[in-house]
Amino acid sequence: MRNLDTLVDEIYESAVNPSVWMDVMERLAQLADAEGTLLVATSPNINGMAPGRTQWIATPKIQEMVNTWLNSERLIKLNIRGERLMKIREPRWLTDLDGLTQDEINNHPYYTEFVRPSGLGWVAGTTIRSSCDDLLLFSIERSYKKGPVERERIAQLDLLRPALARAALFSARLGLERARTSVDTFELVGLPAAAIGSNGRLISAIHGFEG
């Protein structure tokens, strides 16, 4: 449990120090005994200030696979795994078997022509939707020969999900490559926030926090 607590601290640090994200994502992959992690963040237009955008980062071992996928319209359309799992709007981590049958996993072209030839084959993934229409997707990619991600590993990932949601939402709003650490920054990106001292007292807050 101590290791998970340390990881939670690192997750929250990544919200204001984006350089930490890569280490966090590597640790998520290790937790799932997987090869790498992908984070995709799609943000809406915020108060007319900036157009909506899609950003992504991936750990080194799977970057080539992610690049191939994102640059192929055919592979994007062929992605039955993403199509099925994203329809399951539950606040938890999912595996391939939550949305597909074993026969589909064995025979669908997305797996046979792309995922398994890339050295992968199983996923633990979760989709996070905010009230502001942000969409965050974490995808932990595992080697096919290791089999599906075990339920005990999924349970550990579920414990981390709330922290990941908060940190990734903030990073996505500011840009995964930069962040600033002030309550005013939360106001800039349209998020209610407050600063709380170690004694639990309110230090400062923006107007949106009152709601």
Secondary structure, 3 states (H helix, E strand, C coil): CHHHHHHHHHHHHHHHCHHHHHHHHHHHHHHCCCCEEEEEEEECCCCCCCCCEEEEEECHHHHHHHHHHHCCHHHHHHCHHHHHHHCCCCCCCEEHHHCCCHHHHHHCHHHHHHHHHHCCCEEEEEEEECCCCCEEEEEEEECHHHCCCCHHHHHHHHHHHHHHHHHHHHHHHHCCCCCCCCHHHHHHCCCCCEEECCCCCEEEECHHHHC
